[in-house]
Amino acid sequence: MSNKTYKKIEIIGTSGDSFAKAVESGVRKASESLRHIDWFEVTELRGRVEDGKVAEYQVSLKLGLRLE
């Protein structure tokens, strides 16, 4: 088994549908410009309310990027 080293960064994912979709959206968007994302950790859940209804789901994510 080889040793691996990771860098950890934090992003915020959003969705109008659900917390799960907010995670997927954040990881998908981060993958467009970052390489070697191996894992994520949800650190915070929150949302935005508009006119008494949930308008947006937001998740804080820590991403583990495997260093080359």
DSSP file (Angstrom, degrees, kcal/mol; ACC not computed):
  #  RESIDUE AA STRUCTURE BP1 BP2  ACC     N-H-->O    O-->H-N    N-H-->O    O-->H-N    TCO  KAPPA ALPHA  PHI   PSI    X-CA   Y-CA   Z-CA
    1    1 A M              0   0    0      0, 0.0     2,-0.2     0, 0.0     0, 0.0   0.000 360.0 360.0 360.0 129.0    0.0    0.0    0.0
    2    2 A S        -     0   0    0      1,-0.1     2,-0.3     0, 0.0     0, 0.0  -0.554 360.0-112.2 -87.6 151.9    1.4    3.4   -1.0
    3    3 A N        -     0   0    0     -2,-0.2     2,-0.4     2,-0.0    -1,-0.1  -0.592  32.8-161.2 -79.3 142.8    1.4    6.4    1.2
    4    4 A K        -     0   0    0     -2,-0.3     2,-0.4     2,-0.0    64,-0.1  -0.941   7.3-154.7-125.6 148.3   -0.8    9.3    0.1
    5    5 A T        -     0   0    0     62,-0.4    62,-3.0    -2,-0.4     2,-0.3  -0.977  14.4-162.7-123.3 138.0   -0.8   13.0    1.0
    6    6 A Y  E     -A   66   0A   0     -2,-0.4     2,-0.4    60,-0.2    60,-0.2  -0.871  15.2-148.2-122.2 150.9   -3.9   15.2    0.8
    7    7 A K  E     -A   65   0A   0     58,-2.6    58,-3.2    -2,-0.3     2,-0.5  -0.943  21.4-146.1-109.1 140.2   -4.6   18.9    0.7
    8    8 A K  E     +A   64   0A   0     -2,-0.4     2,-0.3    56,-0.2    56,-0.2  -0.926  20.4 174.5-112.7 129.1   -7.9   19.9    2.2
    9    9 A I  E     -A   63   0A   0     54,-2.0    54,-2.9    -2,-0.5     2,-0.4  -0.878  22.2-131.9-126.4 162.4  -10.0   22.8    0.9
   10   10 A E  E     +A   62   0A   0     -2,-0.3     2,-0.3    52,-0.2    52,-0.2  -0.950  27.2 167.3-119.4 135.2  -13.4   24.1    1.8
   11   11 A I  E     -A   61   0A   0     50,-2.6    50,-3.0    -2,-0.4     2,-0.5  -0.860  29.6-127.6-133.8 169.5  -16.2   25.0   -0.6
   12   12 A I  E     -A   60   0A   0     -2,-0.3     2,-0.3    48,-0.2    48,-0.2  -0.992  21.1-162.4-121.6 123.3  -20.0   25.8   -0.4
   13   13 A G  E     -A   59   0A   0     46,-2.5    46,-2.4    -2,-0.5     2,-0.3  -0.813   9.0-166.1-102.5 146.6  -22.4   23.9   -2.6
   14   14 A T  E     +A   58   0A   0     -2,-0.3     2,-0.3     8,-0.2    44,-0.2  -0.933  12.8 167.7-132.9 155.8  -25.9   25.1   -3.3
   15   15 A S  E     -A   57   0A   0     42,-1.9    42,-3.6    -2,-0.3     7,-0.1  -0.968  34.5-142.1-159.6 149.9  -29.1   23.7   -4.8
   16   16 A G  S    S+     0   0    0     -2,-0.3     3,-0.1    40,-0.2    42,-0.1   0.472 100.6  49.4 -87.6  -3.8  -32.8   24.7   -5.0
   17   17 A D  S    S-     0   0    0      1,-0.3     2,-0.3    40,-0.1    -1,-0.1   0.863 114.3 -32.6-104.8 -48.1  -33.8   21.0   -4.5
   18   18 A S     >  -     0   0    0     39,-0.1     4,-1.5     1,-0.1    -1,-0.3  -0.985  51.1 -99.5-167.1 168.0  -32.1   19.4   -1.5
   19   19 A F  H  > S+     0   0    0     -2,-0.3     4,-2.0     2,-0.2     5,-0.2   0.898 120.9  54.5 -65.1 -40.8  -29.0   19.1    0.6
   20   20 A A  H  > S+     0   0    0      1,-0.2     4,-2.3     2,-0.2    -1,-0.2   0.908 108.3  48.3 -60.6 -41.9  -27.9   16.0   -1.3
   21   21 A K  H  > S+     0   0    0      1,-0.2     4,-2.6     2,-0.2    -1,-0.2   0.835 107.4  56.4 -67.6 -31.7  -28.1   17.9   -4.6
   22   22 A A  H  X S+     0   0    0     -4,-1.5     4,-2.2     2,-0.2    -8,-0.2   0.891 107.9  48.0 -65.8 -39.2  -26.1   20.8   -3.0
   23   23 A V  H  X S+     0   0    0     -4,-2.0     4,-2.5     2,-0.2     5,-0.3   0.952 113.2  47.4 -63.0 -49.8  -23.3   18.3   -2.2
   24   24 A E  H  X S+     0   0    0     -4,-2.3     4,-2.6     1,-0.2    -2,-0.2   0.897 112.2  50.3 -58.9 -42.4  -23.4   16.8   -5.8
   25   25 A S  H  X S+     0   0    0     -4,-2.6     4,-2.4     2,-0.2     5,-0.2   0.914 111.5  47.6 -63.2 -44.6  -23.4   20.3   -7.3
   26   26 A G  H  X S+     0   0    0     -4,-2.2     4,-2.4     2,-0.2    -2,-0.2   0.923 114.6  44.7 -63.8 -46.1  -20.4   21.4   -5.2
   27   27 A V  H  X S+     0   0    0     -4,-2.5     4,-2.1     2,-0.2    -2,-0.2   0.916 114.1  50.2 -65.8 -43.3  -18.4   18.3   -6.0
   28   28 A R  H  X S+     0   0    0     -4,-2.6     4,-0.6    -5,-0.3    -2,-0.2   0.931 113.5  44.7 -61.0 -46.8  -19.2   18.4   -9.7
   29   29 A K  H >X S+     0   0    0     -4,-2.4     3,-1.1     1,-0.2     4,-0.5   0.914 112.8  50.6 -66.4 -42.7  -18.3   22.1  -10.0
   30   30 A A  H >X S+     0   0    0     -4,-2.4     4,-1.9     1,-0.3     3,-1.3   0.866 103.6  60.9 -62.5 -35.5  -15.1   21.7   -8.0
   31   31 A S  H 3< S+     0   0    0     -4,-2.1    -1,-0.3     1,-0.3    -2,-0.2   0.690  91.4  68.7 -66.0 -18.4  -14.1   18.8  -10.2
   32   32 A E  H << S+     0   0    0     -3,-1.1    -1,-0.3    -4,-0.6    -2,-0.2   0.797 119.0  16.7 -70.1 -27.8  -14.2   21.1  -13.3
   33   33 A S  H << S+     0   0    0     -3,-1.3     2,-0.4    -4,-0.5    -2,-0.2   0.498 117.4  68.6-124.3  -7.1  -11.1   22.9  -12.0
   34   34 A L     <  -     0   0    0     -4,-1.9     3,-0.3    -5,-0.1     2,-0.3  -0.917  65.6-145.6-117.5 142.9   -9.5   20.7   -9.4
   35   35 A R        +     0   0    0     -2,-0.4    -3,-0.1     1,-0.2    31,-0.0  -0.720  69.9  18.4-103.8 155.5   -7.8   17.3   -9.9
   36   36 A H        +     0   0    0     -2,-0.3    30,-2.8     1,-0.2     2,-0.7   0.829  64.1 175.0  62.1  40.3   -7.7   14.2   -7.7
   37   37 A I  E     +B   65   0A   0     -3,-0.3    28,-0.2    28,-0.2    -1,-0.2  -0.697   3.9 168.8 -74.3 117.8  -10.7   14.9   -5.5
   38   38 A D  E     +     0   0A   0     26,-2.8     2,-0.3    -2,-0.7    -1,-0.2   0.691  54.3   1.1-105.9 -24.3  -10.8   11.7   -3.4
   39   39 A W  E     -B   64   0A   0     25,-1.0    25,-2.5     2,-0.0     2,-0.3  -0.982  53.2-150.2-158.1 165.5  -13.3   12.5   -0.6
   40   40 A F  E     -B   63   0A   0     -2,-0.3     2,-0.4    23,-0.2    23,-0.2  -0.969   3.3-158.0-140.0 158.1  -15.6   15.0    0.9
   41   41 A E  E     -B   62   0A   0     21,-2.0    21,-2.6    -2,-0.3     2,-0.6  -0.992  17.5-136.6-136.6 125.7  -16.8   15.9    4.4
   42   42 A V  E     +B   61   0A   0     -2,-0.4    19,-0.2    19,-0.2     3,-0.1  -0.737  27.9 170.1 -83.3 122.4  -20.0   17.8    5.1
   43   43 A T  E     +     0   0A   0     17,-2.6     2,-0.3    -2,-0.6    18,-0.2   0.643  60.6  15.4-107.9 -19.5  -19.2   20.3    7.9
   44   44 A E  E     -B   60   0A   0     16,-1.1    16,-2.4     2,-0.0     2,-0.4  -0.979  54.0-157.9-158.4 141.3  -22.3   22.5    7.9
   45   45 A L  E     +B   59   0A   0     -2,-0.3     2,-0.3    14,-0.2    14,-0.2  -0.975  31.4 139.0-118.1 134.7  -25.9   22.5    6.6
   46   46 A R  E     -B   58   0A   0     12,-2.6    12,-3.2    -2,-0.4     2,-0.3  -0.940  24.2-159.6-158.3 178.5  -27.9   25.7    6.1
   47   47 A G  E     -B   57   0A   0     -2,-0.3     2,-0.4    10,-0.2    10,-0.2  -0.957  20.6-109.4-157.7 175.4  -30.3   27.4    3.7
   48   48 A R  E     -B   56   0A   0      8,-2.5     7,-3.1    -2,-0.3     8,-1.5  -0.944  25.6-150.7-116.9 136.0  -31.9   30.5    2.5
   49   49 A V  E     +B   54   0A   0     -2,-0.4     2,-0.4     5,-0.2     5,-0.2  -0.888  14.2 179.4-109.3 135.4  -35.5   31.4    3.1
   50   50 A E  E >  S-B   53   0A   0      3,-2.9     3,-1.5    -2,-0.4    -2,-0.0  -0.984  70.9 -11.3-137.6 125.1  -37.6   33.6    0.7
   51   51 A D  T 3  S-     0   0    0     -2,-0.4     3,-0.1     1,-0.3    -1,-0.1   0.860 128.5 -54.5  54.2  40.0  -41.2   34.5    1.3
   52   52 A G  T 3  S+     0   0    0      1,-0.2     2,-0.3     0, 0.0    -1,-0.3   0.578 120.2  98.5  76.4   9.6  -41.5   32.0    4.1
   53   53 A K  E <  S- B   0  50A   0     -3,-1.5    -3,-2.9     0, 0.0     2,-0.5  -0.916  85.3 -95.9-128.2 154.7  -40.3   29.0    2.0
   54   54 A V  E     + B   0  49A   0     -2,-0.3    -5,-0.2    -5,-0.2     3,-0.1  -0.570  42.2 173.5 -68.2 119.8  -37.0   27.3    1.6
   55   55 A A  E     +     0   0A   0     -7,-3.1     2,-0.3    -2,-0.5    -6,-0.2   0.707  61.9  10.1-100.9 -26.4  -35.4   28.9   -1.5
   56   56 A E  E     - B   0  48A   0     -8,-1.5    -8,-2.5   -39,-0.1     2,-0.4  -0.972  58.4-142.5-158.6 137.8  -31.9   27.3   -1.4
   57   57 A Y  E     -AB  15  47A   0    -42,-3.6   -42,-1.9    -2,-0.3     2,-0.4  -0.853  23.9-168.9 -98.7 137.3  -30.1   24.5    0.4
   58   58 A Q  E     -AB  14  46A   0    -12,-3.2   -12,-2.6    -2,-0.4     2,-0.4  -0.986   7.2-174.0-131.0 138.4  -26.4   25.2    1.2
   59   59 A V  E     -AB  13  45A   0    -46,-2.4   -46,-2.5    -2,-0.4     2,-0.5  -0.997  19.4-140.6-131.6 135.4  -23.7   22.8    2.4
   60   60 A S  E     -AB  12  44A   0    -16,-2.4   -17,-2.6    -2,-0.4   -16,-1.1  -0.834  29.8-170.8 -89.3 130.0  -20.2   23.6    3.5
   61   61 A L  E     -AB  11  42A   0    -50,-3.0   -50,-2.6    -2,-0.5     2,-0.5  -0.955  21.6-151.6-125.2 140.4  -17.8   20.8    2.2
   62   62 A K  E     -AB  10  41A   0    -21,-2.6   -21,-2.0    -2,-0.4     2,-0.4  -0.961  21.8-157.0-104.7 128.2  -14.2   20.0    2.9
   63   63 A L  E     -AB   9  40A   0    -54,-2.9   -54,-2.0    -2,-0.5     2,-0.6  -0.871   8.5-142.3-107.8 137.6  -12.7   18.3   -0.1
   64   64 A G  E     -AB   8  39A   0    -25,-2.5   -26,-2.8    -2,-0.4   -25,-1.0  -0.892  16.4-166.3 -99.3 116.6   -9.6   16.0    0.1
   65   65 A L  E     -AB   7  37A   0    -58,-3.2   -58,-2.6    -2,-0.6     2,-0.4  -0.904  17.9-133.5-105.0 120.4   -7.3   16.5   -2.9
   66   66 A R  E     -A    6   0A   0    -30,-2.8   -60,-0.2    -2,-0.6     2,-0.2  -0.595  22.9-132.2 -73.5 124.7   -4.7   13.8   -3.4
   67   67 A L              0   0    0    -62,-3.0   -62,-0.4    -2,-0.4    -1,-0.1  -0.530 360.0 360.0 -79.3 143.3   -1.3   15.5   -4.1
   68   68 A E              0   0    0     -2,-0.2    -1,-0.1   -64,-0.1    -2,-0.0   0.471 360.0 360.0 -76.6 360.0    0.7   14.2   -7.0
